[in-house]
Amino acid sequence: MRTTLNLPDKLVRDAMKASHQRTKTAVIITALQELVRKSRLQGIRDFKGRVDLDIDLDALRKRA
């Protein structure tokens, strides 16, 4: 998808250096992927303590 954006030059340059990306497009794609990844991880973290797993860790360790 082609999109026109007004981005601060210094911010884009800093992002390119930090991410070791060569193009502005690659920086934007990397940033968007990271945003989505962090959002999904937060969604998983929200389940902490809510899911009751009946797992015997000792039995699992002995099985391997």
Summary of the structure (lengths in Angstrom):
residues: 64
radius of gyration: 20.2
end to end distance: 47.6
largest distance: 57.5
contacts: 99
relative contact order: 0.07
helix: 62%
strand: 0%
